Amino acid sequence: MVERSFDPSEFGPDPADRRREAQRTQQREQMIDDARRELPVRPRTQDRSDPSGQRQSLDRAGMSRFQQVSRSSVDRLAEVVNDPSVVVDAKMMKTINDPNMVMLSTGEVARLEPRSRQFARENLLPRKTKRKKNPKLAKAMKEANARGRKKNGGFKKGYDQARIARLAQKILKRMK
Protein backbone atom coordinates (compact mmCIF):
# COMPACT_ATOMS: atom_id res chain seq x y z
CA MET A 1 0.00 0.00 0.00
CA VAL A 2 1.15 3.53 -0.79
CA GLU A 3 1.76 5.71 2.21
CA ARG A 4 0.73 9.34 1.75
CA SER A 5 1.32 12.41 3.85
CA PHE A 6 -2.25 13.64 3.20
CA ASP A 7 -5.75 12.23 3.20
CA PRO A 8 -6.93 11.87 -0.45
CA SER A 9 -10.57 11.96 0.61
CA GLU A 10 -10.10 15.62 1.61
CA PHE A 11 -9.42 16.51 -2.03
CA GLY A 12 -12.46 14.81 -3.56
CA PRO A 13 -15.44 16.64 -5.02
CA ASP A 14 -17.63 18.42 -2.51
CA PRO A 15 -21.22 17.08 -2.40
CA ALA A 16 -22.50 20.65 -1.97
CA ASP A 17 -20.89 21.60 -5.31
CA ARG A 18 -22.71 18.74 -7.02
CA ARG A 19 -26.05 19.89 -5.59
CA ARG A 20 -25.46 23.50 -6.67
CA GLU A 21 -24.49 22.38 -10.18
CA ALA A 22 -27.60 20.17 -10.40
CA GLN A 23 -29.77 23.13 -9.34
CA ARG A 24 -28.13 25.40 -11.94
CA THR A 25 -28.69 22.80 -14.68
CA GLN A 26 -32.33 22.40 -13.65
CA GLN A 27 -32.86 26.20 -13.68
CA ARG A 28 -31.23 26.47 -17.11
CA GLU A 29 -33.46 23.73 -18.54
CA GLN A 30 -36.53 25.40 -17.00
CA MET A 31 -35.61 28.74 -18.64
CA ILE A 32 -35.18 27.03 -22.02
CA ASP A 33 -38.54 25.27 -21.69
CA ASP A 34 -40.25 28.57 -20.75
CA ALA A 35 -38.70 30.32 -23.74
CA ARG A 36 -39.89 27.55 -26.08
CA ARG A 37 -43.44 27.85 -24.75
CA GLU A 38 -43.41 31.61 -25.45
CA LEU A 39 -42.39 31.13 -29.12
CA PRO A 40 -45.32 31.58 -31.50
CA VAL A 41 -46.35 28.64 -33.66
CA ARG A 42 -45.93 29.50 -37.33
CA PRO A 43 -47.94 27.77 -40.05
CA ARG A 44 -45.69 25.84 -42.42
CA THR A 45 -47.86 26.37 -45.51
CA GLN A 46 -50.28 29.00 -46.67
CA ASP A 47 -53.85 28.35 -45.59
CA ARG A 48 -55.64 27.45 -48.83
CA SER A 49 -59.09 27.85 -47.29
CA ASP A 50 -58.49 31.56 -46.69
CA PRO A 51 -60.61 33.33 -49.35
CA SER A 52 -58.54 36.52 -49.30
CA GLY A 53 -55.37 34.61 -50.31
CA GLN A 54 -53.36 36.53 -47.74
CA ARG A 55 -50.65 34.64 -45.95
CA GLN A 56 -50.82 34.60 -42.18
CA SER A 57 -47.84 36.54 -40.86
CA LEU A 58 -46.15 36.40 -37.51
CA ASP A 59 -47.33 38.78 -34.86
CA ARG A 60 -44.02 40.60 -34.42
CA ALA A 61 -45.41 42.87 -31.73
CA GLY A 62 -45.97 39.80 -29.55
CA MET A 63 -42.44 38.52 -30.10
CA SER A 64 -39.66 39.61 -27.79
CA ARG A 65 -36.53 41.21 -29.28
CA PHE A 66 -34.56 38.06 -28.48
CA GLN A 67 -37.04 35.87 -30.35
CA GLN A 68 -36.93 38.16 -33.40
CA VAL A 69 -33.14 38.09 -33.49
CA SER A 70 -32.91 34.36 -32.88
CA ARG A 71 -34.85 33.49 -36.03
CA SER A 72 -32.44 32.06 -38.56
CA SER A 73 -31.65 33.94 -41.74
CA VAL A 74 -33.14 31.05 -43.72
CA ASP A 75 -36.48 31.54 -41.96
CA ARG A 76 -36.42 35.27 -42.67
CA LEU A 77 -35.53 34.67 -46.32
CA ALA A 78 -38.24 32.02 -46.66
CA GLU A 79 -40.78 34.47 -45.23
CA VAL A 80 -39.91 37.06 -47.89
CA VAL A 81 -39.65 34.58 -50.78
CA ASN A 82 -42.93 32.80 -49.97
CA ASP A 83 -44.92 35.99 -49.37
CA PRO A 84 -46.65 36.92 -52.66
CA SER A 85 -47.29 40.44 -51.40
CA VAL A 86 -43.53 41.19 -51.36
CA VAL A 87 -42.35 42.44 -54.74
CA VAL A 88 -38.69 43.37 -55.22
CA ASP A 89 -38.13 45.88 -58.02
CA ALA A 90 -34.78 46.87 -59.56
CA LYS A 91 -34.29 49.86 -57.23
CA MET A 92 -34.91 47.71 -54.15
CA MET A 93 -32.59 44.98 -55.46
CA LYS A 94 -29.85 47.58 -56.01
CA THR A 95 -30.29 48.78 -52.42
CA ILE A 96 -30.19 45.21 -51.08
CA ASN A 97 -26.99 44.35 -52.95
CA ASP A 98 -25.18 47.61 -52.13
CA PRO A 99 -22.69 46.93 -49.30
CA ASN A 100 -22.77 50.62 -48.31
CA MET A 101 -26.51 50.56 -47.55
CA VAL A 102 -27.91 49.45 -44.17
CA MET A 103 -31.33 49.32 -42.59
CA LEU A 104 -31.60 50.98 -39.21
CA SER A 105 -33.65 49.52 -36.37
CA THR A 106 -36.29 52.15 -37.14
CA GLY A 107 -36.76 50.69 -40.63
CA GLU A 108 -35.00 53.54 -42.46
CA VAL A 109 -32.47 52.74 -45.18
CA ALA A 110 -29.24 54.69 -44.77
CA ARG A 111 -25.92 54.90 -46.57
CA LEU A 112 -22.79 54.08 -44.60
CA GLU A 113 -20.21 56.84 -44.56
CA PRO A 114 -16.77 55.80 -45.75
CA ARG A 115 -14.51 54.95 -42.87
CA SER A 116 -11.78 57.37 -41.88
CA ARG A 117 -8.31 56.35 -43.02
CA GLN A 118 -6.78 58.15 -40.03
CA PHE A 119 -5.54 54.93 -38.42
CA ALA A 120 -4.72 53.01 -41.60
CA ARG A 121 -1.34 51.30 -41.49
CA GLU A 122 0.16 53.53 -44.16
CA ASN A 123 -0.88 56.63 -42.21
CA LEU A 124 0.52 55.37 -38.90
CA LEU A 125 3.97 54.30 -40.07
CA PRO A 126 6.53 56.94 -41.02
CA ARG A 127 7.23 57.12 -44.72
CA LYS A 128 10.65 56.27 -46.00
CA THR A 129 12.11 59.09 -47.99
CA LYS A 130 13.36 58.15 -51.42
CA ARG A 131 17.09 58.32 -51.52
CA LYS A 132 19.15 59.38 -54.45
CA LYS A 133 20.90 56.47 -56.13
CA ASN A 134 24.67 56.41 -56.01
CA PRO A 135 25.97 54.98 -59.29
CA LYS A 136 29.57 54.86 -58.03
CA LEU A 137 28.53 52.73 -55.02
CA ALA A 138 26.60 50.40 -57.33
CA LYS A 139 29.69 49.97 -59.50
CA ALA A 140 31.85 49.36 -56.40
CA MET A 141 29.37 46.70 -55.13
CA LYS A 142 29.51 44.89 -58.49
CA GLU A 143 33.30 44.83 -58.39
CA ALA A 144 33.42 43.70 -54.73
CA ASN A 145 30.87 40.94 -55.46
CA ALA A 146 32.94 39.81 -58.46
CA ARG A 147 36.03 39.53 -56.25
CA GLY A 148 34.31 37.79 -53.32
CA ARG A 149 32.02 35.30 -55.06
CA LYS A 150 32.51 32.05 -56.93
CA LYS A 151 30.94 31.29 -60.31
CA ASN A 152 28.05 29.42 -58.66
CA GLY A 153 27.17 32.55 -56.60
CA GLY A 154 28.51 31.38 -53.24
CA PHE A 155 31.15 33.21 -51.24
CA LYS A 156 34.84 32.49 -51.70
CA LYS A 157 36.67 31.23 -48.63
CA GLY A 158 37.02 34.01 -46.06
CA TYR A 159 34.34 36.21 -47.62
CA ASP A 160 30.90 37.02 -46.30
CA GLN A 161 28.38 39.80 -46.99
CA ALA A 162 29.96 42.10 -44.40
CA ARG A 163 33.44 41.71 -45.92
CA ILE A 164 32.05 42.37 -49.40
CA ALA A 165 30.33 45.55 -48.15
CA ARG A 166 33.57 46.75 -46.50
CA LEU A 167 35.46 46.00 -49.71
CA ALA A 168 32.88 47.95 -51.73
CA GLN A 169 33.30 50.97 -49.42
CA LYS A 170 37.09 50.70 -49.84
CA ILE A 171 36.73 50.59 -53.64
CA LEU A 172 34.31 53.55 -53.54
CA LYS A 173 36.87 55.56 -51.50
CA ARG A 174 39.51 54.93 -54.19
CA MET A 175 37.06 56.01 -56.95
CA LYS A 176 36.57 59.50 -55.44
N, C-alpha and C positions, 0 to 999 in steps of 0.2 A: 504494500500500500504506500502511496505517496504521502509524505508528511509535508504539510503546508503551514506557513506562519500566519495564515488568516483563515477565516471561516468562509468557504465559497457560497454558502447559503445567504450570507449578508449581501452579496452582489447580484442576486437574482432579480427578476422583474418584480416590481411592487404590485400586489393585487389591487391597490387603490388606483394605480395608473391604468390597469386593464379595465376597471369599472368606468373610469372617466372616459377612456377611449371608446368603450362600447356606448356610453351615453351620447358622445359626440357623433358617432356614426348613426345612431338612431335618430338624433335631431336632424342630421343632414338628409337622411332618407325621407323623413317626415316633410322637410321643406321642399324637396324635389317632388314628392307626391302632391303637396298642396299646389305647387306651381303648375303641375300637369292638369290638375282639376280646373284651374282658372283659365287654361288655354281654350279658346273657342273652337268648336268643331266646324271644320270647313267642308262643304260638299265637294266631292271629287269630280263630279260631272255637272253639266248644266241641267237644271230641272226642265225637262221637255214639256211637262204639263203646264208650265207657266205661260199663259196666253200672250203676255207682253214681250216675251223673248229676252227679257233682261236677265242677266246673270246675277245670282245672289253674291254680293260682295261682303267682305269681312267688315264687321263693325269696328273700325279702327279707334273710335272714341272709347270703346270699352276695353281695348287692349292697353296694357301698361307699356311704357317706353321700352322696357327690357324685352317684352314679348315681341314688339315690332322689330327691334334690332336683331333678335335671335332667329328670325325667319331666314332661311337660307336664300342665297341669291337665285338659286334655281326656282324656288317657290315664287319669288317676286317676279322673275322673268316669265314664268308660266302664267302668272296672273295677268300680265300685260299681253302676252301672246294670245291667250285663250279668250280675252275679253273683246268681243266684236265692236264695242263702243270706242275702243282705243284705235285711233288712226294716226300713223306716223307719216307726216309729209316730209318733203326734202329739207325744209328749213329745220324741222325738229331733228331729223337724222343728222344734219350737219352739227347741230348743237350737242347732240349726244356723243358724237365721235370726236369732238374738239377737246383735246386734253386740257385746254386753258379755261374751259367752262365748268362751273360747279353749281349744284343746287343747294341753296341754303336751307336751314331747318324750317324757315318760314315758307318755303316753296318757291322763292325767287331764284331765277337763274342769274348768275353773276360771272363775270370774267375775272380770272386770277391775274393779279398784277405780276409782271416778271420779277423774279427774285433779284435782290441786290447782289452785285458781284463784289461787295466790299470785302468779304472774307474768303474770296476765292483764292486758291493756292497761289496763282500767279500774282495776285495783288498783295499777298502776305510776305512772300519771299523777296529779298532784294534782287534787283536785276543785275546781271553781269554786264559790265560795260564791254563793248566790242573793242578789242585791242588791235592796234595796227600790226600788220604782219611784218616780220623782219626777214627779208629774203636772204641776208647774209647768214643768219642763224640757221635757216632751213638748209642752206648749202653746207654749213659746217656740220649739221646733224647727219646729212647724207654721207659726208666724208668719214665722220667718226663711226657711223654704222658700217660703212664699207670696211674700215680697218678692224672693227671688233667682232664682226660676224662671219660665220662660215657660209659656204654656198647654200646649204640647206636651211639657213635662216637662224640657226642656233648661235650662241655666243662662243667665241674662241676661248681657249683656256685662259683664266685670269680676268676675263671681261664679264661685266654685268651691266645692267641698265644705268646704274649710277656712274660707273667708270666711263661709259660711252658719253653720258651727259657732261661729265667733267672734261673729257677729251674735246667735245664739241665746243665748250666754252673756251678752252685753250686755243683751238683752231680759230674761233671767232676773234679772240684777242689779237692773234697774229694778222688777221685780215684787215683790221682797222689801221 
